[in-house]
C-alpha cells in the first residue's frame, strides 16, 4: 500500500490523507486477522458454560 501526497497540498490535507490511510490499513489488518482466526478456530466448538481462562487451561493441558 502506498500513500501519495500532493506537492502543493496543505498540512491539514496531508494529515487527513495520512489518517485515512492508517484507518484503511487497520481495517485491512483486522479483516486478515479475523480470517486467520476463523480458519484456525472457526470449527472448534467451545463450551459456553466455561470461561475463557478455563478453555485456555484445558487447551494448554492437551498440548503438554
N, CA, C and O atoms as a Tinker XYZ file with bonds, in Angstrom:
   256  protein
     1  N      0.842000   -1.172000    0.000000    73     2
     2  CA     0.000000    0.000000    0.000000    64     1     3
     3  C      0.890000    1.239000    0.000000    63     2     4     5
     4  O      1.897000    1.305000    0.706000    81     3
     5  N      0.504000    2.189000   -0.787000    73     3     6
     6  CA     1.276000    3.424000   -0.844000    64     5     7
     7  C      0.357000    4.615000   -0.634000    63     6     8     9
     8  O     -0.854000    4.538000   -0.842000    81     7
     9  N      0.952000    5.695000   -0.223000    73     7    10
    10  CA     0.235000    6.941000    0.003000    64     9    11
    11  C      0.946000    8.022000   -0.794000    63    10    12    13
    12  O      2.154000    8.214000   -0.653000    81    11
    13  N      0.203000    8.721000   -1.623000    73    11    14
    14  CA     0.784000    9.780000   -2.443000    64    13    15
    15  C      0.298000   11.126000   -1.917000    63    14    16    17
    16  O     -0.904000   11.381000   -1.842000    81    15
    17  N      1.236000   11.968000   -1.560000    73    15    18
    18  CA     0.908000   13.312000   -1.096000    64    17    19
    19  C      1.185000   14.303000   -2.225000    63    18    20    21
    20  O      2.211000   14.222000   -2.900000    81    19
    21  N      0.265000   15.227000   -2.415000    73    19    22
    22  CA     0.389000   16.228000   -3.466000    64    21    23
    23  C      1.449000   17.260000   -3.090000    63    22    24    25
    24  O      1.663000   17.540000   -1.910000    81    23
    25  N      2.099000   17.813000   -4.083000    73    23    26
    26  CA     3.176000   18.766000   -3.846000    64    25    27
    27  C      2.670000   20.065000   -3.228000    63    26    28    29
    28  O      3.316000   20.612000   -2.335000    81    27
    29  N      1.540000   20.563000   -3.681000    73    27    30
    30  CA     1.030000   21.854000   -3.217000    64    29    31
    31  C     -0.084000   21.716000   -2.183000    63    30    32    33
    32  O     -0.836000   22.667000   -1.968000    81    31
    33  N     -0.208000   20.561000   -1.539000    73    31    34
    34  CA    -1.279000   20.379000   -0.563000    64    33    35
    35  C     -0.869000   20.959000    0.790000    63    34    36    37
    36  O      0.315000   21.103000    1.096000    81    35
    37  N     -1.871000   21.282000    1.577000    73    35    38
    38  CA    -1.609000   21.873000    2.895000    64    37    39
    39  C     -1.308000   20.764000    3.907000    63    38    40    41
    40  O     -1.512000   19.579000    3.644000    81    39
    41  N     -0.819000   21.191000    5.066000    73    39    42
    42  CA    -0.537000   20.233000    6.132000    64    41    43
    43  C     -1.807000   19.511000    6.562000    63    42    44    45
    44  O     -1.779000   18.312000    6.842000    81    43
    45  N     -2.912000   20.234000    6.614000    73    43    46
    46  CA    -4.197000   19.654000    7.014000    64    45    47
    47  C     -4.621000   18.561000    6.027000    63    46    48    49
    48  O     -5.059000   17.486000    6.435000    81    47
    49  N     -4.488000   18.841000    4.745000    73    47    50
    50  CA    -4.850000   17.842000    3.728000    64    49    51
    51  C     -3.958000   16.615000    3.832000    63    50    52    53
    52  O     -4.437000   15.486000    3.735000    81    51
    53  N     -2.663000   16.833000    4.028000    73    51    54
    54  CA    -1.742000   15.704000    4.188000    64    53    55
    55  C     -2.088000   14.882000    5.424000    63    54    56    57
    56  O     -2.092000   13.652000    5.376000    81    55
    57  N     -2.379000   15.560000    6.526000    73    55    58
    58  CA    -2.734000   14.871000    7.768000    64    57    59
    59  C     -4.009000   14.056000    7.585000    63    58    60    61
    60  O     -4.094000   12.927000    8.068000    81    59
    61  N     -5.003000   14.616000    6.892000    73    59    62
    62  CA    -6.248000   13.893000    6.636000    64    61    63
    63  C     -5.997000   12.640000    5.802000    63    62    64    65
    64  O     -6.568000   11.582000    6.067000    81    63
    65  N     -5.139000   12.769000    4.794000    73    63    66
    66  CA    -4.812000   11.614000    3.953000    64    65    67
    67  C     -4.082000   10.539000    4.759000    63    66    68    69
    68  O     -4.348000    9.348000    4.601000    81    67
    69  N     -3.172000   10.963000    5.612000    73    67    70
    70  CA    -2.409000   10.012000    6.428000    64    69    71
    71  C     -3.344000    9.283000    7.396000    63    70    72    73
    72  O     -3.255000    8.064000    7.539000    81    71
    73  N     -4.230000   10.015000    8.055000    73    71    74
    74  CA    -5.164000    9.391000    8.992000    64    73    75
    75  C     -6.115000    8.428000    8.280000    63    74    76    77
    76  O     -6.419000    7.353000    8.797000    81    75
    77  N     -6.577000    8.816000    7.101000    73    75    78
    78  CA    -7.448000    7.927000    6.331000    64    77    79
    79  C     -6.684000    6.659000    5.927000    63    78    80    81
    80  O     -7.229000    5.557000    5.970000    81    79
    81  N     -5.444000    6.828000    5.543000    73    79    82
    82  CA    -4.595000    5.694000    5.167000    64    81    83
    83  C     -4.410000    4.748000    6.349000    63    82    84    85
    84  O     -4.486000    3.530000    6.192000    81    83
    85  N     -4.167000    5.310000    7.532000    73    83    86
    86  CA    -3.985000    4.493000    8.729000    64    85    87
    87  C     -5.252000    3.703000    9.037000    63    86    88    89
    88  O     -5.179000    2.527000    9.391000    81    87
    89  N     -6.407000    4.339000    8.903000    73    87    90
    90  CA    -7.673000    3.649000    9.165000    64    89    91
    91  C     -7.886000    2.494000    8.185000    63    90    92    93
    92  O     -8.323000    1.412000    8.579000    81    91
    93  N     -7.578000    2.727000    6.913000    73    91    94
    94  CA    -7.722000    1.675000    5.907000    64    93    95
    95  C     -6.783000    0.516000    6.231000    63    94    96    97
    96  O     -7.165000   -0.650000    6.127000    81    95
    97  N     -5.563000    0.841000    6.621000    73    95    98
    98  CA    -4.577000   -0.188000    6.960000    64    97    99
    99  C     -5.025000   -0.996000    8.177000    63    98   100   101
   100  O     -4.916000   -2.222000    8.179000    81    99
   101  N     -5.526000   -0.320000    9.211000    73    99   102
   102  CA    -6.007000   -1.020000   10.409000    64   101   103
   103  C     -7.171000   -1.943000   10.069000    63   102   104   105
   104  O     -7.230000   -3.081000   10.536000    81   103
   105  N     -8.089000   -1.447000    9.257000    73   103   106
   106  CA    -9.262000   -2.236000    8.875000    64   105   107
   107  C     -8.826000   -3.486000    8.111000    63   106   108   109
   108  O     -9.344000   -4.576000    8.354000    81   107
   109  N     -7.880000   -3.330000    7.197000    73   107   110
   110  CA    -7.396000   -4.456000    6.415000    64   109   111
   111  C     -6.703000   -5.482000    7.318000    63   110   112   113
   112  O     -6.894000   -6.686000    7.149000    81   111
   113  N     -5.898000   -5.008000    8.275000    73   111   114
   114  CA    -5.218000   -5.911000    9.200000    64   113   115
   115  C     -6.224000   -6.662000   10.066000    63   114   116   117
   116  O     -6.049000   -7.853000   10.325000    81   115
   117  N     -7.276000   -5.977000   10.515000    73   115   118
   118  CA    -8.294000   -6.620000   11.333000    64   117   119
   119  C     -9.034000   -7.692000   10.538000    63   118   120   121
   120  O     -9.338000   -8.760000   11.069000    81   119
   121  N     -9.323000   -7.413000    9.273000    73   119   122
   122  CA   -10.001000   -8.391000    8.429000    64   121   123
   123  C     -9.119000   -9.616000    8.206000    63   122   124   125
   124  O     -9.605000  -10.747000    8.243000    81   123
   125  N     -7.822000   -9.397000    7.973000    73   123   126
   126  CA    -6.904000  -10.515000    7.790000    64   125   127
   127  C     -6.781000  -11.344000    9.064000    63   126   128   129
   128  O     -6.772000  -12.574000    9.013000    81   127
   129  N     -6.686000  -10.669000   10.201000    73   127   130
   130  CA    -6.586000  -11.366000   11.480000    64   129   131
   131  C     -7.855000  -12.182000   11.746000    63   130   132   133
   132  O     -7.789000  -13.321000   12.209000    81   131
   133  N     -9.006000  -11.582000   11.445000    73   131   134
   134  CA   -10.277000  -12.274000   11.649000    64   133   135
   135  C    -10.367000  -13.514000   10.757000    63   134   136   137
   136  O    -10.855000  -14.558000   11.192000    81   135
   137  N     -9.902000  -13.402000    9.523000    73   135   138
   138  CA    -9.927000  -14.539000    8.605000    64   137   139
   139  C     -9.022000  -15.665000    9.109000    63   138   140   141
   140  O     -9.387000  -16.838000    9.030000    81   139
   141  N     -7.852000  -15.313000    9.620000    73   139   142
   142  CA    -6.931000  -16.322000   10.154000    64   141   143
   143  C     -7.544000  -17.008000   11.362000    63   142   144   145
   144  O     -7.456000  -18.229000   11.495000    81   143
   145  N     -8.164000  -16.233000   12.243000    73   143   146
   146  CA    -8.786000  -16.813000   13.434000    64   145   147
   147  C     -9.930000  -17.737000   13.044000    63   146   148   149
   148  O    -10.082000  -18.814000   13.619000    81   147
   149  N    -10.732000  -17.327000   12.075000    73   147   150
   150  CA   -11.847000  -18.174000   11.647000    64   149   151
   151  C    -11.347000  -19.470000   11.006000    63   150   152   153
   152  O    -11.936000  -20.531000   11.210000    81   151
   153  N    -10.268000  -19.385000   10.236000    73   151   154
   154  CA    -9.706000  -20.592000    9.632000    64   153   155
   155  C     -9.122000  -21.511000   10.694000    63   154   156   157
   156  O     -9.210000  -22.734000   10.580000    81   155
   157  N     -8.532000  -20.933000   11.715000    73   155   158
   158  CA    -7.861000  -21.708000   12.751000    64   157   159
   159  C     -8.831000  -22.249000   13.786000    63   158   160   161
   160  O     -8.809000  -23.437000   14.109000    81   159
   161  N     -9.685000  -21.370000   14.308000    73   159   162
   162  CA   -10.544000  -21.750000   15.425000    64   161   163
   163  C    -12.025000  -21.774000   15.071000    63   162   164   165
   164  O    -12.852000  -22.074000   15.932000    81   163
   165  N    -12.375000  -21.471000   13.847000    73   163   166
   166  CA   -13.777000  -21.362000   13.468000    64   165   167
   167  C    -14.557000  -22.651000   13.582000    63   166   168   169
   168  O    -15.778000  -22.617000   13.739000    81   167
   169  N    -13.888000  -23.785000   13.508000    73   167   170
   170  CA   -14.585000  -25.062000   13.509000    64   169   171
   171  C    -14.519000  -25.770000   14.858000    63   170   172   173
   172  O    -15.030000  -26.881000   14.999000    81   171
   173  N    -13.899000  -25.142000   15.843000    73   171   174
   174  CA   -13.760000  -25.764000   17.156000    64   173   175
   175  C    -14.960000  -25.362000   18.011000    63   174   176   177
   176  O    -15.188000  -24.172000   18.234000    81   175
   177  N    -15.728000  -26.340000   18.493000    73   175   178
   178  CA   -16.860000  -25.995000   19.363000    64   177   179
   179  C    -16.383000  -25.744000   20.788000    63   178   180   181
   180  O    -15.841000  -26.645000   21.428000    81   179
   181  N    -16.576000  -24.542000   21.284000    73   179   182
   182  CA   -16.206000  -24.206000   22.644000    64   181   183
   183  C    -17.428000  -24.322000   23.540000    63   182   184   185
   184  O    -18.547000  -24.020000   23.126000    81   183
   185  N    -17.205000  -24.754000   24.751000    73   183   186
   186  CA   -18.277000  -24.903000   25.723000    64   185   187
   187  C    -18.703000  -23.529000   26.230000    63   186   188   189
   188  O    -17.876000  -22.771000   26.738000    81   187
   189  N    -19.982000  -23.206000   26.096000    73   187   190
   190  CA   -20.486000  -21.891000   26.511000    64   189   191
   191  C    -20.503000  -21.726000   28.029000    63   190   192   193
   192  O    -20.557000  -20.603000   28.531000    81   191
   193  N    -20.457000  -22.835000   28.756000    73   191   194
   194  CA   -20.526000  -22.767000   30.217000    64   193   195
   195  C    -19.165000  -22.515000   30.861000    63   194   196   197
   196  O    -19.092000  -22.261000   32.063000    81   195
   197  N    -18.097000  -22.582000   30.086000    73   195   198
   198  CA   -16.751000  -22.379000   30.623000    64   197   199
   199  C    -16.273000  -20.966000   30.318000    63   198   200   201
   200  O    -16.666000  -20.357000   29.323000    81   199
   201  N    -15.420000  -20.465000   31.194000    73   199   202
   202  CA   -14.829000  -19.151000   30.961000    64   201   203
   203  C    -13.662000  -19.297000   29.986000    63   202   204   205
   204  O    -13.191000  -20.403000   29.720000    81   203
   205  N    -13.214000  -18.178000   29.467000    73   203   206
   206  CA   -12.093000  -18.197000   28.521000    64   205   207
   207  C    -10.837000  -18.757000   29.173000    63   206   208   209
   208  O    -10.064000  -19.468000   28.530000    81   207
   209  N    -10.631000  -18.439000   30.452000    73   207   210
   210  CA    -9.459000  -18.931000   31.160000    64   209   211
   211  C     -9.506000  -20.452000   31.322000    63   210   212   213
   212  O     -8.483000  -21.123000   31.185000    81   211
   213  N    -10.669000  -20.986000   31.609000    73   211   214
   214  CA   -10.814000  -22.440000   31.736000    64   213   215
   215  C    -10.535000  -23.136000   30.403000    63   214   216   217
   216  O     -9.875000  -24.174000   30.361000    81   215
   217  N    -11.039000  -22.559000   29.329000    73   215   218
   218  CA   -10.799000  -23.131000   27.999000    64   217   219
   219  C     -9.320000  -23.061000   27.664000    63   218   220   221
   220  O     -8.762000  -24.010000   27.113000    81   219
   221  N     -8.676000  -21.935000   27.995000    73   219   222
   222  CA    -7.247000  -21.780000   27.718000    64   221   223
   223  C     -6.439000  -22.823000   28.481000    63   222   224   225
   224  O     -5.540000  -23.438000   27.907000    81   223
   225  N     -6.735000  -23.035000   29.748000    73   223   226
   226  CA    -6.020000  -24.030000   30.555000    64   225   227
   227  C     -6.229000  -25.424000   29.987000    63   226   228   229
   228  O     -5.294000  -26.224000   29.922000    81   227
   229  N     -7.447000  -25.709000   29.579000    73   227   230
   230  CA    -7.756000  -27.020000   29.013000    64   229   231
   231  C     -6.978000  -27.254000   27.718000    63   230   232   233
   232  O     -6.443000  -28.341000   27.500000    81   231
   233  N     -6.917000  -26.249000   26.871000    73   231   234
   234  CA    -6.187000  -26.381000   25.611000    64   233   235
   235  C     -4.690000  -26.525000   25.875000    63   234   236   237
   236  O     -4.020000  -27.313000   25.207000    81   235
   237  N     -4.158000  -25.776000   26.837000    73   235   238
   238  CA    -2.749000  -25.846000   27.179000    64   237   239
   239  C     -2.402000  -27.247000   27.696000    63   238   240   241
   240  O     -1.377000  -27.817000   27.324000    81   239
   241  N     -3.253000  -27.783000   28.545000    73   239   242
   242  CA    -3.001000  -29.109000   29.109000    64   241   243
   243  C     -3.021000  -30.200000   28.037000    63   242   244   245
   244  O     -2.285000  -31.182000   28.135000    81   243
   245  N     -3.859000  -30.029000   27.021000    73   243   246
   246  CA    -3.926000  -31.017000   25.943000    64   245   247
   247  C     -2.659000  -31.029000   25.095000    63   246   248   249
   248  O     -2.288000  -32.069000   24.552000    81   247
   249  N     -1.988000  -29.872000   24.976000    73   247   250
   250  CA    -0.771000  -29.791000   24.169000    64   249   251
   251  C      0.456000  -30.251000   24.916000    63   250   252   253
   252  O      1.491000  -30.505000   24.301000    81   251
   253  N      0.367000  -30.365000   26.241000    73   251   254
   254  CA     1.535000  -30.776000   27.036000    64   253   255
   255  C      1.815000  -32.247000   26.919000    63   254   256
   256  O      2.763000  -32.746000   27.527000    81   255
